[in-house]
Amino acid sequence: MSDNLITAMVAVVTAIIGLAALSVVLSPNAQTSNVLKAASGGLSTDIGAAVAPVSGGGLGSISMPQLGALGNGV
């Protein structure tokens, strides 16, 4: 095969994948804004937990179980 044919085939496949991705993102059923909000909220929690030992902050809403909660009667 010639290099021009391979380049053309790659361009067509790339365009098809790009169009499919764009249609998924812009679809009314995609709920893109909800996905972005959830991802950014999760990232914020992860960053807060990562810097907590340095900044002296707690883990926010994350709580560790108590030893007595394990059912060992303590």
N, C-alpha and C positions, 0 to 999 in steps of 0.2 A: 504494500500500500504506500501511497505517496504521503509525504508529510502534510500536504494541504488537505487531503481527505481526513487524516487523523485529527488535524486541528479543527476541521469543520465538525466532525463527529463529537469531539470534546465540547465544542461551543454549543452544539444543540443539546447535549445531555445536561450541561451546566445551566442552560436557559430553562430547560424543563424542570430541573430541581429547584431553581430559583423561583420560578412561577408557582410551583407547588408550595414552597415554603411561604411565599407571600400570600397565597390564598388561604393558607391555614391561619396565619397571623391576623389577616383582615376579616376572617369569617365572623359573622355575628355570634356563632356558637363557640368561638374560641375562648372567650372571656380573658383576653390578653391582659387587660388591666388588673384583673384579680390575680393572675399568675405573677405579674410583676410586683404587686403589693406583697404577696406572700413571700416571694424571693427576697425582696428588700427587707422585710420584717425578720426573716430568718437570718439574713446576713448581719443585721443590726444586733440580734441576740448573740450570734457567734462572736462578733467583734467585742461586745461587752464582756462575754465570758472569758475571752482570750486576754483582755487587758485588766481584768479584775485583780489578779495577784499583784500587779504593778501599781494600779491606781487605788487599791484598797477598797474597791467597790465589791458589792455582793454579786450574786449570780442572778439578780432580778427575780423573776417568778419561778426560777428553778429551785426546788427544795430537795434536800437529801432526806432519805428515810431515817427514822429514829431506830436505834437498836432494839427497842422494845416492840417495834412494829413487826419484827421478824417472827414473832410467835414463840420466842424462847423464854417467856415469863420474866424478863428483866424489866 
